[in-house]
Amino acid sequence: MAGGRRLSPACLFLAVALVVVVALPELAAARTRRYTFNVTMATVTRLCVTKSIPTVNGRFPGPKVVVREGDRLVVQVHNNINNNVTFHWHGVRQLRSGWSDGPSYITQCPIRPGQSYAYDFRIVGQRGTLWWHAHFSWLRATLYGPLLILPPRGVPYPFPKPHTEVPLMLGEWFNADPEAVIKQALQTGGGPNVSDAYTFNGLPGPTYNCSGASDTFKLRVQPGKTYLLRLVNAALNDELFFAVANHTLTVVQADASYVKPFTADTLVISPGQTMDVLLTAAASPSSPAAAFAIAVAPYTNTVGTFDNTTAIAVLEYDGAPQQSALRSLPRPALPLYNDTGAVANFSARFRSLASAQYPAHVPRTVDRRFFFAVGLGADQCQSRVNGTCQGPNGTRFAASMNNVSFTMPRTSLLQAHYQRRYSGVLTANFPAAPPVPFNYTGTPPNNTFVTHGTRVVPLNFNTTVEVVLQDTSILGAESHPLHLHGYDFFVVGQGFGNYDANNDTAKYNLVDPVQRNTISVPTAGWVAIRFVADNPGVWIMHCHLDVHLSWGLAMAWLVNDGPLPNQKLPPPPSDVPRC
């Protein structure tokens, strides 16, 4: 080597051997995990309603996908139904694998009936609970399942090892076809019909008519043992309170990132979010029947209708008699449906682990700052053809960020970006702030009409971004669970009222803020997030209340390539669907 000492053959051999020995455990641990998803219709009965629903491999919810951190995951999807379909691997960073992210018309064209596509990506730097779901229209009502990321072999959890791990998908059941529900809402301009029940792993439980023991999820536990509940809120349109009667839960993970453990009697989990919690069964159960209700109920401040029901599952101790009186189980006291204070107090307790092994790399400086006003709005009645106007005051419901309601393109934005063919597909002029500032959480402005467009924010590679997401009171203040594809972000601040840059910035947590991929903008409040744009591609950020996404509450980040080969978007796979 010029300018240095040459290694002797013996030293060179030893150096190479050491590199091989160090690398072998990692190489041996990383595997390619392959799954096949056959999307088919299956007949399912709930609440005395029998209907045909889209499923993966005939199962509802769909199959559990299990990988280890560092693994490559390949999922071959065969679409055997009459709908277009795509799949999103919710929360996966998709580093340079944007072609596998899945949102229809953003990173891919849909998989048409009779066609197939292989999602192929690696799990890098993530461990915990994520999930997968359809990302076309409202198909995720039944097309969803857990995605469990285990640590590499030999790496323990940073909390006591549980006796058993239990995925628990919280969902919604519609007696009607969800596709017909949203189609009708978009036709009328009004709000959609609400769901008929909430579910635990697809089962509504005994609080609903024509639903009994066979439709109730039961978690059987042994006294004194600790269980890891891997919670996922897969509901279409509802944030949920969650609790287990007479039991305390310890939160240890959020959105596949470890958090400083804390205990809670009641959890709040928004659509798209995941949470790992430890439940320790009592050594001597207090209930004579040794069985307790696990309950979920909605949190909302909507001015419209919502599914105001409570669903229960059963926590049942070994040795307990089979429950014939499920409705009389001890139940937890859940907050009122509009208890924003309970939600805020719970959300404020999340902190990243921020340890030597799991550091929190919080951006300390910011290259670009954005302020997004998020909320509902309206379209003028004459702005749509062949529909009615059953929204507020004879308008049609819409939703927007910075008064731009996202128009879904008819081709893949990622394909257009890769080919540099933007004309007629997108414009790179999404506003960094509302066009007309107003009192966001006060009296709404007289003009509530939105604009429409497929507008994106272009970012140079490695740009450090801060976004303040501000809820608005237009047509009523609501919480909005915002999900960012392709990235995790740090939640550096949040509060109520209008964001005040002069005072609120000084209160940011830049030491151990929670790291998430989905965060709820507080009702009549704001949240500030930061991330580094180090993943080239086109990444949608949208509300995970599907009705709001259908009304246009979304935007997209267009992250350009970096200068190095490993900082560039690779070509699309040969089987990528075409529009």
N, C-alpha and C positions, 0 to 999 in steps of 0.2 A: 504494500500500500504506500503510495507516494506520501512522503512527509511523516511516516510513522514506522513502527517496528513490525517486522514480519513475524507471524506465528510459526513456530516449528511444526512439523507434521503431527507430532504427538499432542501438542497443545491445541492444534486445529481440530484434531479428532475429538479431544476432550470437550472442546467448546461446542462442537456440533452435537455430541452426545448429550450434553447438558440441555441444549435447546430442545432436542427431541424428547428428553425425559420430562422437561417442564411442560411441553406442548401436548404430550400424549393424553393426560387426563382430560383436557378440554376437548381434544379431538375424539376421544373415546366416548365422551358424554354426549356430544352433539350427534343427533340422528335425524333422519328424514322420516317424518310421520305422515302416513298417507291415509286419507279417508275418501270414501265415495258417497256423494249426496245424490240420491235419486229423488227428484221432486215429483211427487205423485199426489193425486187426490185420494183421500181416505174418508171413510164414514165414521163420524164421531157423534156421540150423544152426550149432551149436557143440559140440565134443567128441563128434561123431557123434550128437548128439541134434537132431532137427529138430522144431520146435514153432512154434506161432503165438503171437506176443507183441504187446502194445500198443506202438505206435510213433507218432511224429509225422511225418506226411508219408511214411510207409513207411520211415523211416530209423532205424537204431540204431547209435550214439546219435543223438539228434535234431539238427535243423539248428542251425547257428551263428547267433546273433543278435548283430548289431554295431550299436552306437550311439556317439554322441559325448556327452561331458559337456554337459548342458544340453538334450539332445534330448528330445522327447516320443516315447514308444514305445507303439504300439497293436498288440496281438496278438489277432486274431480266432480264437477256438477253436471248432471244430466237433467235437462228440463223436459218433463213429460206431462206438463199441464198446458192449458190453453192460454195462460197468461205469460207475458214476458216476466223475467225474474233476474235479480242480481243478489249477491250476498256480500255483506259488510262484516268485517272482523273487528268488532267495535272495541276501540282502544288500542289496537295493535299499531305500533309506530309506523310500520310499512316503510322502513328506511330504503329508499331507492327502489321500492316495489309498489309504486302507486298504481300500476296496472292491476293489482290485486286488491285494491281498497274496496271497490264494490259499489259506491253510490251510482245509480243509473244516470247516465248522461253527464256525469262529472268525470269519473275516471274510466268509464267503459260504457259502451252501448249495451242494452239488455241482452240477456241470453234468450233467444226466441224459442217458441215451442219446437221441440224436437232437436234443439241444438245443445252443445256441451261447451264447457270452459273449465280450465284447470286454474284455480287460485294457488299461487306458488310464492311463498315468502318465508322469511326467517323471523324468529322471536329474539330480539336483541335488547338486553338490559331491562327486561320486564319479568315480573313474577307475581302470581296472585290470580285473581278471578277477573276474566273478561267474558265476552259472549259474542255470539254470531247471530245475525238476523238478516232477513230479506231487506233490500233497500230499493224497492220499487213500489210506488203507491202505498197502500196499507197492507201489503202481503205479510208484513212482519207480525200481524195479529196472531198468526199461527206458525209462521216459519221462523223459529228461533230456538236457541239452545246454549248451554254453557260452554265456555272455552277456558279450560283450567291450565294455568302455566305453573308447573312445579319448579322449584329451584334445581340447579344442577345436582347430580348425585353427590352425596357427601356434604352438601351445604344445608345446614339446618335452618328452620324458621327462626326469626328473632323473637320468638315467643314460645311458651311450652308446647311441645308436640301434642296435638289432640289425639284422642282415642279414635275418632272417626271424622271424616269430612263429608259434608252433605250439601250438594248444590240445591239451591232453593230459588226457582224462577217465579217471580211475582208477575202475573199477567192479567189480561182482561178477556172476558168471553162475550162475544156478541151472538145473540140468537139469529140475527140477520147476517147477511154476507157483508163483511166490512168493506169490500170493494163497492158494493151497492150503496152503503152508507155514505162514503165520501163522494161518490158520483152524484148522489142526490143533493148533498150539501153544496157542491160546486155548481150544480145546476140551479138551485134555488137562491144561492147567495147567502143563505142563513147558516146557523150552526148545525153540526151533524147530530144525529141521534146518538145517545150515549150508550155505553156498554151495559150488559145485563148482570154482570158479576165480575168480581175479582177472583183470581185463581192462585193456588200454590201448586207449582209443577203441573199446571193444566187442570187442577181439580178445584171446584168452587167451595165445597164444604157445606155444612148443614144449615147455614143461615138463610139459604135460598130455597124457594119452593121447588119441590120435586128434586131435591138433592140430599142424599143421605150418606150413610157410612161408606158405601162403595165409591162415592164421589168426594171423599175427604182424604187429604194427605195426612199420613200419620208418621211421626218421627218417634221411634222407640228408642229409649235411652236406658243406660244402666246407672244406678245410684252412684254418685261420686265421680263419674267419668266426665271428661271435657270434650265438647264437640265443636268443630269448626263449621259454622254455617256460611256457605258461600252464596251471598244474596245478590240477586240481579233484579232490577226493576225493568221488566220487559213490557210493561203496560203501554198502550198506545198514547194515552192522553192524560194520565194522572200521576202526580206525585203521591207517595204513600207514607203514612205512619205505619210502623211495625213494632210489635212488642210481644213478649211471651209472659203470660200471667205468672206472678210470683217468682220470676227469674230476672236476674240482671245480666246484661250482655256486655262483653268487652270488645270494643272496636279495635282491630289491629291492621286493617288494610282498607284502602279506598282506591278504586280504579287501577288495580294492579300495582299500587305503590304502598309500601309499608308506612304506617303512621305510628306516632307515639300512642301506646295503648291508653284507652280511657273507657270508663264504664258508663252505661246509660240504661235506663229502664225502657225508653222509647227511642226508636231510630226514625229518621226521615230519609227516604231514598227516592231520588227523582228518576224519571224514565231515562234509561241509558247508563245510569250509575250502577256501580257494583260496590259491595262492601263485605269484607270478611269479618265475622264476629265470633268470639268464643262464648259458648254457653256451658256452664258447669252444672251438671245435674246434682240436685241435693242428695246428701247422704241418706237423709230420711225425709221423703216428700211430705209436704204439709197437707196436701189434699187427701181425704180418705180414699178417694178413687185413684189417687196417684196419676192423674191425668190433668192437663192444663191446656187452655186455648192459646194458640199462636194466632194473632189477629193482624189484619191490615185494614186500613180505611183511608180515604183520600184527604189530602191537604190541597186546598184551592181557595182562591179569592175571585174566581170568575163571576161575572155578572150573569152568565148564562146557566144552562142546566148542566149537571154533572152526575156521575154515578155515585150517589150518596149512600153507599151500602158498606157493610163490614163483612169481610170473609174471614173464616177461621180454618185453621188446621189444628192438629192435635199433637201435643207433646205427651207421650205415654211412657211411663216407667215400666221396666221389666217386672213381671209379676202382677201388674195391674189387670183387673178384669176387663174384658172387651166392653167398650162403652156403648150402652144402648141409649143413653140420654145425652147425646152430644151437645144439644142446645143448652144444657145446664152446667157445662164445664165452667170452672173459674176463668174469668176473662180479664185481660188487662184493661186499665182505664186509659184509653187513647185520648189525645187532645181533641178539641173541637176542630171541625174541618177547616176553619179559617184562622187557626191559632198561629199567626206569623211569628209571634214572640217565641213560642216553643221551637219553631223551625230555626230561627236566628240563633237561639242559645245553643242548639245542637250543632249547627254548622260552624259556629265560632270555636269549637273545641278541637277541630282537626289541625294537626301539625305533622309535618314530615318527620320521619325518624331522625334524619340529619345526623347520622352516626358516621364513624370512620368507614365502615363497610358500605353504608348506604347514604352517601352524602347528598345534600340538597344543593345543586348547582344553580342557585338563584341568580339570574342576571342582575348585576348591580347598576349597570348603565343601560341606557335606552337609546337606540338609534332613531326609531320612529314611534310616535305616539298617535293613538287613535281614540276617538270618543264616539261610541255607537249608541244612539238612542234606539231602544228595542221595544216593540210593542205592537198592538193591534192598530188598525186603521180601516179605511173604507175605500171602495170603488164607487164611482158614480153609476147610477142605474144604467145609463145608456152606454157604459163602457163595455158591456158584454152583450152578445147576441144569443138568441134562443134560450134565454134563462129568465128567471124572475128576480125580484129584489127584496128578499125577506130578511136583510140585515137591518141594522139600526137606522131608523128614520128613512126607510125606503131606499137604503143603499145595499151594497154587497160587502160582506166581510172580507178584509184583507189584512195582511201583516207585513211588517217591514223593519229594516234597519236603516237608520238615517233617511227615512222616508222612501227607500228603494225596496220595492217588493220584487223578490227574485223570480225571474222568468226562467223556467227550466228549458235548456236548449234542446234541440232535436238531434244533436250529435255530441260525441264525447268531448268535453273541454280539454281533457288531457291529450287526446289525439290531436285536437286543433293546436294545442300548445307545442306538442312535439313536432308537428309539421310546420309550425309558425304560420298557420292559416287562420288568422283571427277574424278577418272581415266577414260580417254577417253572422258570427257566432257569439262573440263577446266583445266588450269594451273594457279597457283597463283604466276606468275612471270612477271606481266606487269612492264616494266621498269620505274623507277622513273625519268629518264631523257633520252634524245635522245642517242642512242648507239654511234653515232658519231656527236659531236657538229660541227656546221657550221655557216656561216653568214646567219641567218634565213631569214632576209628581204633583203639580198643583192643578189649577183649573185648565182643562184641555183647550187648545186653540180652536177657533171657529172652523178652520179648514182641516178636516181629518183625512182628506183624500191622499192616496199614495201615488208614487210613480212606479213604473215597471221597467225592468231591464235585466240583462245578464251581464252584470258589471262586477269586475274583480279588482283586487288590490295587487299590483305587481310588487314583488320584494326581491332585492338582491340576496344572493346566497349569504347566509350567516348574519343577516340583519337581526338585531335585537328589537323585539316588538313589545310594546305595552298597549293593551286595549282596556279602556274603561267601558263596561257594558252598563248602560243606564236604563232602568225600566221607565216606562211612561204611563201616564194615567189616561191616555187616549182610549176611549171606550172601556175604561176601567183598568186599574193597576193590577197586574198579575205577575206571578213568578214564572220565569222562562228558563227551563233547563237547556243551556247552550252547549252543544257538543262540537269540538274541533277535531276534524279528521287529520291523521298523519302526525299528530303531535300530542304530547302532554304539555301542560302549562302549570305555572305556579300561581296560586291565588294569593296575591300580595296584600289585598285590602278589600274590605266590603263595608257597607253601611246603609243607612236609610236616608231618604230625602234625595236632594240633588247633590251630585258629586261636586266637591269644592277643591280644586287643584291646590289652592294656596294652603289649605289646612289638612286635607285628607292624605295628601302624599306623604306628609311628615309622619303619619301613623302607620305607614306600610310595614309589614313584617318581611324583612329581607334575610332573616336568619333561618327559619324553619317553616315557611309556608307550606300548606298542603299542595301536593302535586296531583293533578286530575286531568281527565279528558272531557268531563262533563260537569258543568257548574250551573247552579240555579241563580239567575239574576234575582235578587230579593224583591218581593212585592213592594213597590214604591221605594225602591232603593237601587244600589249600584254594586258592582263588583269589579275589581281590577285584576287583570291577569298579565303574565309575562311569559314569553317563549322566544327561543332562538330559531330563526328560519333556516335550519340546516338540513332540510329534507326536500330536495327538488321535486316539483310536481304541481298539481292543482288540487287544493284541499278545501272542501266545503266546510263552513261553520254554520250550524243551523239549530233551530229549536227542536228538541226531541219530543215535544208534543206534536204528534203527527198532523193534527188538524192545523196547527200554526205553520208547519212546513208546507202543507198543501196550500195555505194562503200566502206563502212567499217569504216566511221569516227565515232567510238564509242569505249568505254571501259566500264568496270564495277568495282564497289567497292563491296567487300564482307565484310560486317560488322558483326563481331562475337557477340554472346550473351554476355550480362553483367552478373554479379554474382547474381543479385536479380531476383525474379520471374517476376517482371514487366519490366525486361530488356531482356527478352528472346523471340525469335520468336515462336509463338504458332504453333500447328500442322496445316496442311492444312485442309480446309473445305472438307466435304465429297463429294461435287459435283465438286471439282476442276477438270478441263479437263485433260485428259491423252494423251500423245503423242502416 
